[in-house]
Amino acid sequence: MSAPTPAPGDDRPREGYYPDPSIPGYVRYWNGSSWVPGTSRPAPADGEPLSPPPGARPAASATPEVEETGPHFFD
């Protein structure tokens, strides 16, 4: 699945629910860098708010799973 289309003037899509490209009439949560698995649900009625799904972390505050170190030079 591809990323949602960003709004004009934005360089990347914001976090939130977007139409699910694989299921018409459904929405899926985008965390700013990828689709969050298991968040596809029927699209809400007009004006009905959707809160982020439990366990969804914004991409900006995501901690790396592996500690990254600097480059290693082997002579």
PQR file of N, CA, C, O and H, with PARSE charges and radii, in Angstrom:
ATOM      1  N   MET A   1       0.825  -1.171   0.000 -0.4000 1.5000
ATOM      2  CA  MET A   1       0.000   0.000   0.000 -0.0000 2.0000
ATOM      3  C   MET A   1       0.872   1.237   0.000  0.5500 1.7000
ATOM      4  O   MET A   1       1.923   1.269   0.640 -0.5500 1.4000
ATOM      5  N   SER A   2       0.446   2.222  -0.696 -0.4000 1.5000
ATOM      6  CA  SER A   2       1.237   3.440  -0.771 -0.0000 2.0000
ATOM      7  C   SER A   2       0.790   4.434   0.299  0.5500 1.7000
ATOM      8  O   SER A   2      -0.239   4.257   0.950 -0.5500 1.4000
ATOM      9  H   SER A   2      -0.408   2.196  -1.216  0.4000 1.0000
ATOM     10  N   ALA A   3       1.578   5.460   0.455 -0.4000 1.5000
ATOM     11  CA  ALA A   3       1.271   6.505   1.440 -0.0000 2.0000
ATOM     12  C   ALA A   3       0.098   7.347   0.968  0.5500 1.7000
ATOM     13  O   ALA A   3      -0.138   7.467  -0.234 -0.5500 1.4000
ATOM     14  H   ALA A   3       2.415   5.604  -0.074  0.4000 1.0000
ATOM     15  N   PRO A   4      -0.643   7.934   1.908 -0.5600 1.5000
ATOM     16  CA  PRO A   4      -1.723   8.824   1.496  0.2800 2.0000
ATOM     17  C   PRO A   4      -1.180  10.069   0.812  0.5500 1.7000
ATOM     18  O   PRO A   4      -0.024  10.443   1.007 -0.5500 1.4000
ATOM     19  N   THR A   5      -2.005  10.694   0.027 -0.4000 1.5000
ATOM     20  CA  THR A   5      -1.593  11.894  -0.702 -0.0000 2.0000
ATOM     21  C   THR A   5      -1.553  13.083   0.253  0.5500 1.7000
ATOM     22  O   THR A   5      -2.559  13.380   0.899 -0.5500 1.4000
ATOM     23  H   THR A   5      -2.945  10.390  -0.132  0.4000 1.0000
ATOM     24  N   PRO A   6      -0.413  13.773   0.358 -0.5600 1.5000
ATOM     25  CA  PRO A   6      -0.335  14.928   1.252  0.2800 2.0000
ATOM     26  C   PRO A   6      -1.151  16.106   0.731  0.5500 1.7000
ATOM     27  O   PRO A   6      -1.460  16.191  -0.458 -0.5500 1.4000
ATOM     28  N   ALA A   7      -1.488  17.001   1.634 -0.4000 1.5000
ATOM     29  CA  ALA A   7      -2.218  18.205   1.257 -0.0000 2.0000
ATOM     30  C   ALA A   7      -1.301  19.102   0.420  0.5500 1.7000
ATOM     31  O   ALA A   7      -0.080  19.013   0.545 -0.5500 1.4000
ATOM     32  H   ALA A   7      -1.237  16.932   2.600  0.4000 1.0000
ATOM     33  N   PRO A   8      -1.866  19.961  -0.427 -0.5600 1.5000
ATOM     34  CA  PRO A   8      -1.025  20.857  -1.220  0.2800 2.0000
ATOM     35  C   PRO A   8      -0.116  21.708  -0.330  0.5500 1.7000
ATOM     36  O   PRO A   8      -0.572  22.282   0.659 -0.5500 1.4000
ATOM     37  N   GLY A   9       1.143  21.786  -0.677 -0.4000 1.5000
ATOM     38  CA  GLY A   9       2.105  22.559   0.098 -0.0000 2.0000
ATOM     39  C   GLY A   9       2.820  21.754   1.169  0.5500 1.7000
ATOM     40  O   GLY A   9       3.827  22.216   1.707 -0.5500 1.4000
ATOM     41  H   GLY A   9       1.514  21.320  -1.480  0.4000 1.0000
ATOM     42  N   ASP A  10       2.330  20.562   1.493 -0.4000 1.5000
ATOM     43  CA  ASP A  10       3.008  19.712   2.482 -0.0000 2.0000
ATOM     44  C   ASP A  10       3.973  18.786   1.761  0.5500 1.7000
ATOM     45  O   ASP A  10       3.734  18.403   0.616 -0.5500 1.4000
ATOM     46  H   ASP A  10       1.513  20.187   1.056  0.4000 1.0000
ATOM     47  N   ASP A  11       5.056  18.427   2.427 -0.4000 1.5000
ATOM     48  CA  ASP A  11       5.996  17.514   1.800 -0.0000 2.0000
ATOM     49  C   ASP A  11       5.695  16.065   2.159  0.5500 1.7000
ATOM     50  O   ASP A  11       6.148  15.154   1.466 -0.5500 1.4000
ATOM     51  H   ASP A  11       5.250  18.738   3.357  0.4000 1.0000
ATOM     52  N   ARG A  12       4.940  15.835   3.227 -0.4000 1.5000
ATOM     53  CA  ARG A  12       4.557  14.470   3.583 -0.0000 2.0000
ATOM     54  C   ARG A  12       3.208  14.491   4.304  0.5500 1.7000
ATOM     55  O   ARG A  12       2.846  15.495   4.917 -0.5500 1.4000
ATOM     56  H   ARG A  12       4.571  16.575   3.791  0.4000 1.0000
ATOM     57  N   PRO A  13       2.470  13.389   4.232 -0.5600 1.5000
ATOM     58  CA  PRO A  13       1.153  13.357   4.860  0.2800 2.0000
ATOM     59  C   PRO A  13       1.247  13.393   6.382  0.5500 1.7000
ATOM     60  O   PRO A  13       2.190  12.867   6.972 -0.5500 1.4000
ATOM     61  N   ARG A  14       0.259  14.018   7.004 -0.4000 1.5000
ATOM     62  CA  ARG A  14       0.222  14.105   8.462 -0.0000 2.0000
ATOM     63  C   ARG A  14      -0.353  12.833   9.052  0.5500 1.7000
ATOM     64  O   ARG A  14      -0.946  12.012   8.352 -0.5500 1.4000
ATOM     65  H   ARG A  14      -0.508  14.446   6.525  0.4000 1.0000
ATOM     66  N   GLU A  15      -0.165  12.688  10.361 -0.4000 1.5000
ATOM     67  CA  GLU A  15      -0.711  11.538  11.064 -0.0000 2.0000
ATOM     68  C   GLU A  15      -2.222  11.637  11.089  0.5500 1.7000
ATOM     69  O   GLU A  15      -2.780  12.733  11.155 -0.5500 1.4000
ATOM     70  H   GLU A  15       0.316  13.356  10.930  0.4000 1.0000
ATOM     71  N   GLY A  16      -2.876  10.504  11.037 -0.4000 1.5000
ATOM     72  CA  GLY A  16      -4.322  10.480  11.129 -0.0000 2.0000
ATOM     73  C   GLY A  16      -4.935   9.419  10.241  0.5500 1.7000
ATOM     74  O   GLY A  16      -4.234   8.617   9.624 -0.5500 1.4000
ATOM     75  H   GLY A  16      -2.422   9.614  10.983  0.4000 1.0000
ATOM     76  N   TYR A  17      -6.256   9.430  10.187 -0.4000 1.5000
ATOM     77  CA  TYR A  17      -6.978   8.464   9.379 -0.0000 2.0000
ATOM     78  C   TYR A  17      -7.119   8.971   7.948  0.5500 1.7000
ATOM     79  O   TYR A  17      -7.387  10.149   7.714 -0.5500 1.4000
ATOM     80  H   TYR A  17      -6.825  10.082  10.688  0.4000 1.0000
ATOM     81  N   TYR A  18      -6.931   8.055   6.994 -0.4000 1.5000
ATOM     82  CA  TYR A  18      -7.069   8.345   5.573 -0.0000 2.0000
ATOM     83  C   TYR A  18      -7.905   7.236   4.953  0.5500 1.7000
ATOM     84  O   TYR A  18      -7.992   6.148   5.523 -0.5500 1.4000
ATOM     85  H   TYR A  18      -6.713   7.098   7.184  0.4000 1.0000
ATOM     86  N   PRO A  19      -8.523   7.482   3.802 -0.5600 1.5000
ATOM     87  CA  PRO A  19      -9.262   6.402   3.136  0.2800 2.0000
ATOM     88  C   PRO A  19      -8.346   5.209   2.889  0.5500 1.7000
ATOM     89  O   PRO A  19      -7.224   5.355   2.404 -0.5500 1.4000
ATOM     90  N   ASP A  20      -8.845   4.035   3.231 -0.4000 1.5000
ATOM     91  CA  ASP A  20      -8.075   2.801   3.035 -0.0000 2.0000
ATOM     92  C   ASP A  20      -8.082   2.470   1.545  0.5500 1.7000
ATOM     93  O   ASP A  20      -9.143   2.193   0.986 -0.5500 1.4000
ATOM     94  H   ASP A  20      -9.756   3.917   3.625  0.4000 1.0000
ATOM     95  N   PRO A  21      -6.918   2.492   0.888 -0.5600 1.5000
ATOM     96  CA  PRO A  21      -6.893   2.253  -0.554  0.2800 2.0000
ATOM     97  C   PRO A  21      -7.296   0.830  -0.936  0.5500 1.7000
ATOM     98  O   PRO A  21      -7.640   0.591  -2.093 -0.5500 1.4000
ATOM     99  N   SER A  22      -7.264  -0.118  -0.006 -0.4000 1.5000
ATOM    100  CA  SER A  22      -7.583  -1.492  -0.351 -0.0000 2.0000
ATOM    101  C   SER A  22      -9.041  -1.857  -0.080  0.5500 1.7000
ATOM    102  O   SER A  22      -9.520  -2.869  -0.593 -0.5500 1.4000
ATOM    103  H   SER A  22      -6.984   0.076   0.935  0.4000 1.0000
ATOM    104  N   ILE A  23      -9.775  -1.041   0.732 -0.4000 1.5000
ATOM    105  CA  ILE A  23     -11.166  -1.352   1.066 -0.0000 2.0000
ATOM    106  C   ILE A  23     -12.012  -0.087   0.903  0.5500 1.7000
ATOM    107  O   ILE A  23     -11.891   0.833   1.712 -0.5500 1.4000
ATOM    108  H   ILE A  23      -9.386  -0.220   1.149  0.4000 1.0000
ATOM    109  N   PRO A  24     -12.857  -0.021  -0.112 -0.5600 1.5000
ATOM    110  CA  PRO A  24     -13.704   1.161  -0.290  0.2800 2.0000
ATOM    111  C   PRO A  24     -14.636   1.364   0.915  0.5500 1.7000
ATOM    112  O   PRO A  24     -15.211   0.407   1.434 -0.5500 1.4000
ATOM    113  N   GLY A  25     -14.772   2.615   1.347 -0.4000 1.5000
ATOM    114  CA  GLY A  25     -15.653   2.933   2.460 -0.0000 2.0000
ATOM    115  C   GLY A  25     -15.021   2.741   3.833  0.5500 1.7000
ATOM    116  O   GLY A  25     -15.699   2.890   4.849 -0.5500 1.4000
ATOM    117  H   GLY A  25     -14.304   3.392   0.926  0.4000 1.0000
ATOM    118  N   TYR A  26     -13.740   2.413   3.877 -0.4000 1.5000
ATOM    119  CA  TYR A  26     -13.018   2.222   5.137 -0.0000 2.0000
ATOM    120  C   TYR A  26     -11.912   3.256   5.261  0.5500 1.7000
ATOM    121  O   TYR A  26     -11.475   3.834   4.265 -0.5500 1.4000
ATOM    122  H   TYR A  26     -13.189   2.292   3.051  0.4000 1.0000
ATOM    123  N   VAL A  27     -11.466   3.484   6.474 -0.4000 1.5000
ATOM    124  CA  VAL A  27     -10.319   4.344   6.730 -0.0000 2.0000
ATOM    125  C   VAL A  27      -9.260   3.534   7.463  0.5500 1.7000
ATOM    126  O   VAL A  27      -9.559   2.513   8.083 -0.5500 1.4000
ATOM    127  H   VAL A  27     -11.821   3.015   7.283  0.4000 1.0000
ATOM    128  N   ARG A  28      -8.012   4.005   7.382 -0.4000 1.5000
ATOM    129  CA  ARG A  28      -6.893   3.330   8.047 -0.0000 2.0000
ATOM    130  C   ARG A  28      -5.990   4.408   8.625  0.5500 1.7000
ATOM    131  O   ARG A  28      -5.888   5.494   8.054 -0.5500 1.4000
ATOM    132  H   ARG A  28      -7.770   4.834   6.878  0.4000 1.0000
ATOM    133  N   TYR A  29      -5.322   4.127   9.764 -0.4000 1.5000
ATOM    134  CA  TYR A  29      -4.490   5.107  10.450 -0.0000 2.0000
ATOM    135  C   TYR A  29      -3.087   5.142   9.861  0.5500 1.7000
ATOM    136  O   TYR A  29      -2.446   4.107   9.677 -0.5500 1.4000
ATOM    137  H   TYR A  29      -5.405   3.245  10.228  0.4000 1.0000
ATOM    138  N   TRP A  30      -2.619   6.363   9.568 -0.4000 1.5000
ATOM    139  CA  TRP A  30      -1.267   6.621   9.066 -0.0000 2.0000
ATOM    140  C   TRP A  30      -0.514   7.340  10.170  0.5500 1.7000
ATOM    141  O   TRP A  30      -0.971   8.390  10.621 -0.5500 1.4000
ATOM    142  H   TRP A  30      -3.139   7.204   9.717  0.4000 1.0000
ATOM    143  N   ASN A  31       0.635   6.815  10.630 -0.4000 1.5000
ATOM    144  CA  ASN A  31       1.353   7.413  11.763 -0.0000 2.0000
ATOM    145  C   ASN A  31       2.381   8.455  11.346  0.5500 1.7000
ATOM    146  O   ASN A  31       3.154   8.924  12.181 -0.5500 1.4000
ATOM    147  H   ASN A  31       1.006   5.962  10.263  0.4000 1.0000
ATOM    148  N   GLY A  32       2.402   8.818  10.090 -0.4000 1.5000
ATOM    149  CA  GLY A  32       3.343   9.815   9.604 -0.0000 2.0000
ATOM    150  C   GLY A  32       4.450   9.205   8.774  0.5500 1.7000
ATOM    151  O   GLY A  32       5.107   9.903   8.002 -0.5500 1.4000
ATOM    152  H   GLY A  32       1.773   8.437   9.412  0.4000 1.0000
ATOM    153  N   SER A  33       4.667   7.897   8.925 -0.4000 1.5000
ATOM    154  CA  SER A  33       5.687   7.247   8.104 -0.0000 2.0000
ATOM    155  C   SER A  33       5.226   5.909   7.536  0.5500 1.7000
ATOM    156  O   SER A  33       5.819   5.416   6.577 -0.5500 1.4000
ATOM    157  H   SER A  33       4.133   7.330   9.552  0.4000 1.0000
ATOM    158  N   SER A  34       4.176   5.309   8.110 -0.4000 1.5000
ATOM    159  CA  SER A  34       3.670   4.042   7.590 -0.0000 2.0000
ATOM    160  C   SER A  34       2.250   3.792   8.076  0.5500 1.7000
ATOM    161  O   SER A  34       1.784   4.419   9.028 -0.5500 1.4000
ATOM    162  H   SER A  34       3.695   5.710   8.889  0.4000 1.0000
ATOM    163  N   TRP A  35       1.567   2.860   7.404 -0.4000 1.5000
ATOM    164  CA  TRP A  35       0.243   2.456   7.847 -0.0000 2.0000
ATOM    165  C   TRP A  35       0.382   1.642   9.121  0.5500 1.7000
ATOM    166  O   TRP A  35       1.301   0.831   9.237 -0.5500 1.4000
ATOM    167  H   TRP A  35       1.946   2.351   6.631  0.4000 1.0000
ATOM    168  N   VAL A  36      -0.517   1.844  10.081 -0.4000 1.5000
ATOM    169  CA  VAL A  36      -0.498   1.086  11.336 -0.0000 2.0000
ATOM    170  C   VAL A  36      -1.365  -0.150  11.123  0.5500 1.7000
ATOM    171  O   VAL A  36      -2.553  -0.020  10.827 -0.5500 1.4000
ATOM    172  H   VAL A  36      -1.263   2.503   9.987  0.4000 1.0000
ATOM    173  N   PRO A  37      -0.788  -1.363  11.270 -0.5600 1.5000
ATOM    174  CA  PRO A  37      -1.555  -2.585  11.041  0.2800 2.0000
ATOM    175  C   PRO A  37      -2.747  -2.694  11.998  0.5500 1.7000
ATOM    176  O   PRO A  37      -2.671  -2.275  13.152 -0.5500 1.4000
ATOM    177  N   GLY A  38      -3.833  -3.259  11.502 -0.4000 1.5000
ATOM    178  CA  GLY A  38      -5.000  -3.518  12.331 -0.0000 2.0000
ATOM    179  C   GLY A  38      -5.858  -2.309  12.632  0.5500 1.7000
ATOM    180  O   GLY A  38      -6.691  -2.372  13.537 -0.5500 1.4000
ATOM    181  H   GLY A  38      -3.894  -3.599  10.564  0.4000 1.0000
ATOM    182  N   THR A  39      -5.691  -1.201  11.907 -0.4000 1.5000
ATOM    183  CA  THR A  39      -6.453   0.005  12.211 -0.0000 2.0000
ATOM    184  C   THR A  39      -7.520   0.312  11.167  0.5500 1.7000
ATOM    185  O   THR A  39      -8.157   1.362  11.239 -0.5500 1.4000
ATOM    186  H   THR A  39      -5.015  -1.150  11.172  0.4000 1.0000
ATOM    187  N   SER A  40      -7.730  -0.571  10.206 -0.4000 1.5000
ATOM    188  CA  SER A  40      -8.749  -0.345   9.198 -0.0000 2.0000
ATOM    189  C   SER A  40     -10.120  -0.491   9.846  0.5500 1.7000
ATOM    190  O   SER A  40     -10.378  -1.459  10.561 -0.5500 1.4000
ATOM    191  H   SER A  40      -7.213  -1.425  10.147  0.4000 1.0000
ATOM    192  N   ARG A  41     -10.999   0.481   9.590 -0.4000 1.5000
ATOM    193  CA  ARG A  41     -12.352   0.474  10.150 -0.0000 2.0000
ATOM    194  C   ARG A  41     -13.281   1.211   9.213  0.5500 1.7000
ATOM    195  O   ARG A  41     -12.825   1.972   8.359 -0.5500 1.4000
ATOM    196  H   ARG A  41     -10.789   1.267   9.009  0.4000 1.0000
ATOM    197  N   PRO A  42     -14.616   0.990   9.363 -0.5600 1.5000
ATOM    198  CA  PRO A  42     -15.548   1.718   8.495  0.2800 2.0000
ATOM    199  C   PRO A  42     -15.377   3.227   8.663  0.5500 1.7000
ATOM    200  O   PRO A  42     -15.120   3.719   9.761 -0.5500 1.4000
ATOM    201  N   ALA A  43     -15.521   3.934   7.576 -0.4000 1.5000
ATOM    202  CA  ALA A  43     -15.403   5.396   7.612 -0.0000 2.0000
ATOM    203  C   ALA A  43     -16.494   5.967   8.518  0.5500 1.7000
ATOM    204  O   ALA A  43     -17.635   5.507   8.471 -0.5500 1.4000
ATOM    205  H   ALA A  43     -15.730   3.535   6.683  0.4000 1.0000
ATOM    206  N   PRO A  44     -16.158   6.965   9.345 -0.5600 1.5000
ATOM    207  CA  PRO A  44     -17.163   7.545  10.242  0.2800 2.0000
ATOM    208  C   PRO A  44     -18.153   8.429   9.484  0.5500 1.7000
ATOM    209  O   PRO A  44     -17.911   8.839   8.349 -0.5500 1.4000
ATOM    210  N   ALA A  45     -19.274   8.707  10.149 -0.4000 1.5000
ATOM    211  CA  ALA A  45     -20.250   9.639   9.577 -0.0000 2.0000
ATOM    212  C   ALA A  45     -19.633  11.036   9.582  0.5500 1.7000
ATOM    213  O   ALA A  45     -18.681  11.292  10.318 -0.5500 1.4000
ATOM    214  H   ALA A  45     -19.471   8.374  11.072  0.4000 1.0000
ATOM    215  N   ASP A  46     -20.165  11.926   8.775 -0.4000 1.5000
ATOM    216  CA  ASP A  46     -19.637  13.294   8.700 -0.0000 2.0000
ATOM    217  C   ASP A  46     -19.621  13.942  10.080  0.5500 1.7000
ATOM    218  O   ASP A  46     -20.623  13.918  10.794 -0.5500 1.4000
ATOM    219  H   ASP A  46     -20.939  11.718   8.177  0.4000 1.0000
ATOM    220  N   GLY A  47     -18.486  14.518  10.451 -0.4000 1.5000
ATOM    221  CA  GLY A  47     -18.342  15.221  11.721 -0.0000 2.0000
ATOM    222  C   GLY A  47     -18.012  14.329  12.903  0.5500 1.7000
ATOM    223  O   GLY A  47     -17.759  14.841  13.993 -0.5500 1.4000
ATOM    224  H   GLY A  47     -17.672  14.537   9.871  0.4000 1.0000
ATOM    225  N   GLU A  48     -18.006  13.023  12.730 -0.4000 1.5000
ATOM    226  CA  GLU A  48     -17.677  12.114  13.837 -0.0000 2.0000
ATOM    227  C   GLU A  48     -16.154  12.041  13.984  0.5500 1.7000
ATOM    228  O   GLU A  48     -15.466  11.664  13.036 -0.5500 1.4000
ATOM    229  H   GLU A  48     -18.212  12.608  11.844  0.4000 1.0000
ATOM    230  N   PRO A  49     -15.616  12.399  15.163 -0.5600 1.5000
ATOM    231  CA  PRO A  49     -14.163  12.374  15.337  0.2800 2.0000
ATOM    232  C   PRO A  49     -13.637  10.942  15.521  0.5500 1.7000
ATOM    233  O   PRO A  49     -14.329  10.077  16.057 -0.5500 1.4000
ATOM    234  N   LEU A  50     -12.426  10.722  15.075 -0.4000 1.5000
ATOM    235  CA  LEU A  50     -11.742   9.445  15.283 -0.0000 2.0000
ATOM    236  C   LEU A  50     -10.468   9.719  16.062  0.5500 1.7000
ATOM    237  O   LEU A  50      -9.633  10.517  15.636 -0.5500 1.4000
ATOM    238  H   LEU A  50     -11.865  11.426  14.640  0.4000 1.0000
ATOM    239  N   SER A  51     -10.319   9.067  17.191 -0.4000 1.5000
ATOM    240  CA  SER A  51      -9.085   9.235  17.962 -0.0000 2.0000
ATOM    241  C   SER A  51      -8.058   8.225  17.470  0.5500 1.7000
ATOM    242  O   SER A  51      -8.427   7.194  16.907 -0.5500 1.4000
ATOM    243  H   SER A  51     -10.998   8.420  17.537  0.4000 1.0000
ATOM    244  N   PRO A  52      -6.760   8.509  17.676 -0.5600 1.5000
ATOM    245  CA  PRO A  52      -5.728   7.556  17.262  0.2800 2.0000
ATOM    246  C   PRO A  52      -5.937   6.203  17.936  0.5500 1.7000
ATOM    247  O   PRO A  52      -6.386   6.150  19.081 -0.5500 1.4000
ATOM    248  N   PRO A  53      -5.622   5.128  17.256 -0.5600 1.5000
ATOM    249  CA  PRO A  53      -5.802   3.806  17.840  0.2800 2.0000
ATOM    250  C   PRO A  53      -4.849   3.586  19.012  0.5500 1.7000
ATOM    251  O   PRO A  53      -3.779   4.194  19.060 -0.5500 1.4000
ATOM    252  N   PRO A  54      -5.226   2.726  19.956 -0.5600 1.5000
ATOM    253  CA  PRO A  54      -4.323   2.449  21.070  0.2800 2.0000
ATOM    254  C   PRO A  54      -3.017   1.839  20.557  0.5500 1.7000
ATOM    255  O   PRO A  54      -3.022   0.990  19.666 -0.5500 1.4000
ATOM    256  N   GLY A  55      -1.934   2.273  21.119 -0.4000 1.5000
ATOM    257  CA  GLY A  55      -0.626   1.743  20.744 -0.0000 2.0000
ATOM    258  C   GLY A  55      -0.004   2.397  19.526  0.5500 1.7000
ATOM    259  O   GLY A  55       1.139   2.096  19.182 -0.5500 1.4000
ATOM    260  H   GLY A  55      -1.931   2.963  21.843  0.4000 1.0000
ATOM    261  N   ALA A  56      -0.732   3.285  18.867 -0.4000 1.5000
ATOM    262  CA  ALA A  56      -0.166   3.974  17.698 -0.0000 2.0000
ATOM    263  C   ALA A  56       0.744   5.079  18.194  0.5500 1.7000
ATOM    264  O   ALA A  56       0.324   5.950  18.956 -0.5500 1.4000
ATOM    265  H   ALA A  56      -1.660   3.530  19.146  0.4000 1.0000
ATOM    266  N   ARG A  57       1.985   5.037  17.758 -0.4000 1.5000
ATOM    267  CA  ARG A  57       2.955   6.062  18.144 -0.0000 2.0000
ATOM    268  C   ARG A  57       3.177   6.983  16.970  0.5500 1.7000
ATOM    269  O   ARG A  57       3.337   6.513  15.844 -0.5500 1.4000
ATOM    270  H   ARG A  57       2.325   4.330  17.139  0.4000 1.0000
ATOM    271  N   PRO A  58       3.192   8.277  17.201 -0.5600 1.5000
ATOM    272  CA  PRO A  58       3.559   9.184  16.110  0.2800 2.0000
ATOM    273  C   PRO A  58       4.978   8.887  15.643  0.5500 1.7000
ATOM    274  O   PRO A  58       5.835   8.511  16.442 -0.5500 1.4000
ATOM    275  N   ALA A  59       5.215   9.051  14.381 -0.4000 1.5000
ATOM    276  CA  ALA A  59       6.529   8.744  13.823 -0.0000 2.0000
ATOM    277  C   ALA A  59       7.620   9.606  14.434  0.5500 1.7000
ATOM    278  O   ALA A  59       8.748   9.142  14.597 -0.5500 1.4000
ATOM    279  H   ALA A  59       4.519   9.356  13.732  0.4000 1.0000
ATOM    280  N   ALA A  60       7.312  10.851  14.776 -0.4000 1.5000
ATOM    281  CA  ALA A  60       8.326  11.753  15.321 -0.0000 2.0000
ATOM    282  C   ALA A  60       8.810  11.299  16.697  0.5500 1.7000
ATOM    283  O   ALA A  60       9.965  11.539  17.049 -0.5500 1.4000
ATOM    284  H   ALA A  60       6.395  11.228  14.643  0.4000 1.0000
ATOM    285  N   SER A  61       7.949  10.651  17.478 -0.4000 1.5000
ATOM    286  CA  SER A  61       8.356  10.240  18.819 -0.0000 2.0000
ATOM    287  C   SER A  61       8.719   8.766  18.888  0.5500 1.7000
ATOM    288  O   SER A  61       8.989   8.243  19.970 -0.5500 1.4000
ATOM    289  H   SER A  61       7.010  10.457  17.191  0.4000 1.0000
ATOM    290  N   ALA A  62       8.728   8.098  17.753 -0.4000 1.5000
ATOM    291  CA  ALA A  62       9.071   6.681  17.748 -0.0000 2.0000
ATOM    292  C   ALA A  62      10.542   6.498  18.122  0.5500 1.7000
ATOM    293  O   ALA A  62      11.418   7.177  17.587 -0.5500 1.4000
ATOM    294  H   ALA A  62       8.509   8.523  16.875  0.4000 1.0000
ATOM    295  N   THR A  63      10.793   5.591  19.026 -0.4000 1.5000
ATOM    296  CA  THR A  63      12.175   5.310  19.411 -0.0000 2.0000
ATOM    297  C   THR A  63      12.696   4.171  18.551  0.5500 1.7000
ATOM    298  O   THR A  63      11.950   3.242  18.241 -0.5500 1.4000
ATOM    299  H   THR A  63      10.081   5.039  19.461  0.4000 1.0000
ATOM    300  N   PRO A  64      13.949   4.225  18.164 -0.5600 1.5000
ATOM    301  CA  PRO A  64      14.477   3.142  17.342  0.2800 2.0000
ATOM    302  C   PRO A  64      14.535   1.840  18.130  0.5500 1.7000
ATOM    303  O   PRO A  64      14.812   1.838  19.330 -0.5500 1.4000
ATOM    304  N   GLU A  65      14.267   0.728  17.435 -0.4000 1.5000
ATOM    305  CA  GLU A  65      14.306  -0.566  18.093 -0.0000 2.0000
ATOM    306  C   GLU A  65      15.733  -1.024  18.348  0.5500 1.7000
ATOM    307  O   GLU A  65      15.984  -1.827  19.247 -0.5500 1.4000
ATOM    308  H   GLU A  65      14.042   0.730  16.460  0.4000 1.0000
ATOM    309  N   VAL A  66      16.653  -0.518  17.567 -0.4000 1.5000
ATOM    310  CA  VAL A  66      18.051  -0.890  17.694 -0.0000 2.0000
ATOM    311  C   VAL A  66      18.851   0.373  17.959  0.5500 1.7000
ATOM    312  O   VAL A  66      18.631   1.403  17.324 -0.5500 1.4000
ATOM    313  H   VAL A  66      16.449   0.135  16.837  0.4000 1.0000
ATOM    314  N   GLU A  67      19.769   0.288  18.889 -0.4000 1.5000
ATOM    315  CA  GLU A  67      20.611   1.444  19.168 -0.0000 2.0000
ATOM    316  C   GLU A  67      21.585   1.619  18.012  0.5500 1.7000
ATOM    317  O   GLU A  67      22.315   0.697  17.648 -0.5500 1.4000
ATOM    318  H   GLU A  67      19.948  -0.549  19.406  0.4000 1.0000
ATOM    319  N   GLU A  68      21.582   2.813  17.446 -0.4000 1.5000
ATOM    320  CA  GLU A  68      22.467   3.074  16.322 -0.0000 2.0000
ATOM    321  C   GLU A  68      23.781   3.646  16.824  0.5500 1.7000
ATOM    322  O   GLU A  68      23.808   4.446  17.759 -0.5500 1.4000
ATOM    323  H   GLU A  68      20.989   3.562  17.741  0.4000 1.0000
ATOM    324  N   THR A  69      24.852   3.236  16.203 -0.4000 1.5000
ATOM    325  CA  THR A  69      26.175   3.745  16.553 -0.0000 2.0000
ATOM    326  C   THR A  69      26.767   4.421  15.321  0.5500 1.7000
ATOM    327  O   THR A  69      26.198   4.349  14.232 -0.5500 1.4000
ATOM    328  H   THR A  69      24.831   2.586  15.443  0.4000 1.0000
ATOM    329  N   GLY A  70      27.864   5.050  15.491 -0.4000 1.5000
ATOM    330  CA  GLY A  70      28.541   5.698  14.380 -0.0000 2.0000
ATOM    331  C   GLY A  70      29.175   4.677  13.455  0.5500 1.7000
ATOM    332  O   GLY A  70      29.061   3.473  13.685 -0.5500 1.4000
ATOM    333  H   GLY A  70      28.327   5.108  16.376  0.4000 1.0000
ATOM    334  N   PRO A  71      29.841   5.147  12.410 -0.5600 1.5000
ATOM    335  CA  PRO A  71      30.484   4.221  11.460  0.2800 2.0000
ATOM    336  C   PRO A  71      31.663   3.495  12.113  0.5500 1.7000
ATOM    337  O   PRO A  71      32.317   4.024  13.011 -0.5500 1.4000
ATOM    338  N   HIS A  72      31.909   2.315  11.657 -0.4000 1.5000
ATOM    339  CA  HIS A  72      33.043   1.510  12.124 -0.0000 2.0000
ATOM    340  C   HIS A  72      34.018   1.355  10.969  0.5500 1.7000
ATOM    341  O   HIS A  72      33.634   0.965   9.866 -0.5500 1.4000
ATOM    342  H   HIS A  72      31.377   1.885  10.927  0.4000 1.0000
ATOM    343  N   PHE A  73      35.259   1.659  11.226 -0.4000 1.5000
ATOM    344  CA  PHE A  73      36.286   1.533  10.205 -0.0000 2.0000
ATOM    345  C   PHE A  73      37.220   0.400  10.600  0.5500 1.7000
ATOM    346  O   PHE A  73      37.838   0.435  11.664 -0.5500 1.4000
ATOM    347  H   PHE A  73      35.570   1.976  12.122  0.4000 1.0000
ATOM    348  N   PHE A  74      37.317  -0.587   9.753 -0.4000 1.5000
ATOM    349  CA  PHE A  74      38.189  -1.726  10.015 -0.0000 2.0000
ATOM    350  C   PHE A  74      39.438  -1.590   9.131  0.5500 1.7000
ATOM    351  O   PHE A  74      39.352  -1.522   7.905 -0.5500 1.4000
ATOM    352  H   PHE A  74      36.815  -0.616   8.889  0.4000 1.0000
ATOM    353  N   ASP A  75      40.583  -1.553   9.788 -0.4000 1.5000
ATOM    354  CA  ASP A  75      41.832  -1.425   9.012 -0.0000 2.0000
ATOM    355  C   ASP A  75      42.417  -2.761   8.715  0.5500 1.7000
ATOM    356  O   ASP A  75      43.464  -2.847   8.073 -0.5500 1.4000
ATOM    357  H   ASP A  75      40.653  -1.608  10.784  0.4000 1.0000
TER
END
